[in-house]
Amino acid sequence: MATVELRFSALPEHVRTARLVAAAVARRAGVDEAVLDEVRLAVGEACSRAVGLHRNGGITAPVKVALIEEEKQFSIEVGDQVPHPAPGGASGALGDDAEAEEDEMGLAVISGLVDDVEVSAGEDGGLIRMTWPTTPPAALPLN
């Protein structure tokens, strides 16, 4: 299992770099070329969401992105370090209704782009894990 990790300051201008790196690593991992635009868009949305959460919450820690190549799949994990309230609990970093609505919209966009998405959140931050199938490189014919 090969993993590439990125950490970047929560600044919007770094999202583009994360998208480009994710697409390049996904291509090398064997993600279908037809899906690379979806990978790029989903990573951009997840990173933009994390940047927004960090900035709105006053968090100076970096946004974390892990690009994980496994046997038959490629996964990208985008993590924020913003404490998320427990379901039904007191409002925290996502307390503003407009911010919560924007957060839900971003998650809906990601879910529309990626078939296999897992979202988790807790006191230590949130994580979006997106997974795509890979195809092994074509074998060269033997002469």
C-alpha positions as CSV (number, residue, x, y, z in Angstrom):
1,M,0.0,0.0,0.0
2,A,1.5,3.3,-1.1
3,T,0.5,6.5,0.5
4,V,1.2,10.2,-0.4
5,E,0.4,12.7,2.3
6,L,-0.1,16.4,1.9
7,R,-0.5,19.1,4.5
8,F,-1.2,22.7,3.6
9,S,-2.1,25.9,5.3
10,A,-5.9,26.6,5.2
11,L,-5.7,29.0,2.3
12,P,-7.9,28.7,-0.8
13,E,-4.9,29.1,-3.1
14,H,-3.5,25.7,-1.9
15,V,-6.7,23.8,-3.0
16,R,-5.6,23.9,-6.6
17,T,-2.3,22.2,-5.8
18,A,-4.1,19.5,-3.8
19,R,-6.4,18.9,-6.8
20,L,-3.5,18.6,-9.3
21,V,-1.5,16.2,-7.0
22,A,-4.6,14.1,-6.4
23,A,-5.3,13.7,-10.1
24,A,-1.6,12.8,-10.9
25,V,-1.4,10.2,-8.1
26,A,-4.8,8.8,-9.1
27,R,-3.7,8.4,-12.7
28,R,-0.5,6.6,-11.6
29,A,-2.6,4.4,-9.3
30,G,-4.7,3.2,-12.2
31,V,-7.9,5.2,-11.8
32,D,-9.8,5.3,-15.2
33,E,-9.0,8.4,-17.2
34,A,-12.7,9.1,-17.7
35,V,-13.0,9.5,-13.9
36,L,-10.1,11.8,-13.3
37,D,-12.1,15.0,-13.6
38,E,-14.5,13.7,-10.9
39,V,-11.5,13.0,-8.7
40,R,-10.2,16.5,-9.3
41,L,-13.5,18.1,-8.6
42,A,-14.3,16.0,-5.5
43,V,-10.9,16.7,-4.0
44,G,-11.3,20.4,-4.7
45,E,-14.7,20.4,-3.0
46,A,-13.5,18.4,0.0
47,C,-10.3,20.6,0.4
48,S,-12.3,23.8,0.0
49,R,-14.7,22.6,2.6
50,A,-11.9,21.9,5.0
51,V,-10.2,25.3,4.3
52,G,-13.5,27.0,5.0
53,L,-14.1,25.1,8.3
54,H,-10.5,26.0,9.4
55,R,-10.9,29.6,8.6
56,N,-14.3,30.0,10.1
57,G,-13.2,28.1,13.2
58,G,-10.0,30.1,13.7
59,I,-8.0,26.9,13.3
60,T,-4.3,27.4,12.3
61,A,-3.5,23.7,11.9
62,P,-2.9,22.5,8.3
63,V,-5.5,20.6,6.2
64,K,-4.4,17.0,5.8
65,V,-4.8,15.0,2.6
66,A,-3.8,11.3,2.2
67,L,-3.7,9.6,-1.2
68,I,-3.8,5.9,-0.6
69,E,-3.1,3.3,-3.3
70,E,-4.4,-0.1,-2.4
71,E,-4.7,-3.4,-4.4
72,K,-7.9,-2.7,-6.3
73,Q,-8.8,0.8,-5.2
74,F,-7.5,4.3,-4.7
75,S,-8.7,6.4,-1.7
76,I,-8.3,10.0,-0.8
77,E,-8.8,11.2,2.7
78,V,-9.3,14.9,3.4
79,G,-9.2,15.8,7.1
80,D,-9.9,18.9,9.0
81,Q,-9.1,19.6,12.7
82,V,-12.3,21.5,13.5
83,P,-14.2,20.1,16.5
84,H,-17.6,18.9,15.2
85,P,-20.6,18.8,17.6
86,A,-22.1,15.4,18.5
87,P,-25.4,14.8,16.7
88,G,-28.1,16.6,18.7
89,G,-25.5,18.3,20.8
90,A,-24.6,21.9,21.4
91,S,-23.5,23.9,18.3
92,G,-19.8,24.3,17.8
93,A,-17.8,25.4,14.8
94,L,-20.7,24.6,12.5
95,G,-23.2,26.5,14.7
96,D,-24.2,29.2,12.1
97,D,-27.1,28.0,10.0
98,A,-25.6,29.5,6.8
99,E,-22.3,27.7,7.4
100,A,-24.1,24.4,8.2
101,E,-26.1,24.7,5.0
102,E,-23.0,25.4,2.9
103,D,-21.3,22.4,4.6
104,E,-24.2,20.2,3.7
105,M,-24.2,21.5,0.1
106,G,-20.5,20.7,-0.2
107,L,-21.0,17.1,1.1
108,A,-23.9,16.7,-1.4
109,V,-21.7,17.7,-4.3
110,I,-19.0,15.2,-3.2
111,S,-21.6,12.5,-2.9
112,G,-22.8,13.3,-6.4
113,L,-19.2,12.9,-7.8
114,V,-18.1,9.9,-5.9
115,D,-19.9,6.6,-5.5
116,D,-18.0,5.4,-2.4
117,V,-17.8,8.2,0.3
118,E,-17.5,8.0,4.0
119,V,-17.8,11.1,6.2
120,S,-16.9,11.0,9.9
121,A,-16.7,13.8,12.4
122,G,-15.9,14.2,16.1
123,E,-14.2,16.3,18.7
124,D,-10.8,16.0,17.0
125,G,-12.1,17.0,13.5
126,G,-13.7,15.5,10.5
127,L,-12.6,13.2,7.7
128,I,-14.0,12.6,4.2
129,R,-12.8,9.3,2.6
130,M,-13.5,8.9,-1.1
131,T,-12.7,5.7,-2.9
132,W,-12.4,4.8,-6.6
133,P,-11.7,1.4,-8.3
134,T,-8.4,0.9,-10.1
135,T,-7.5,-1.2,-13.0
136,P,-4.1,-2.9,-13.1
137,P,-1.7,-1.8,-15.9
138,A,-2.2,-3.8,-19.1
139,A,0.3,-6.6,-19.5
140,L,2.6,-6.4,-22.4
141,P,2.1,-9.3,-24.9
142,L,4.8,-12.0,-25.0
143,N,6.3,-12.7,-28.4
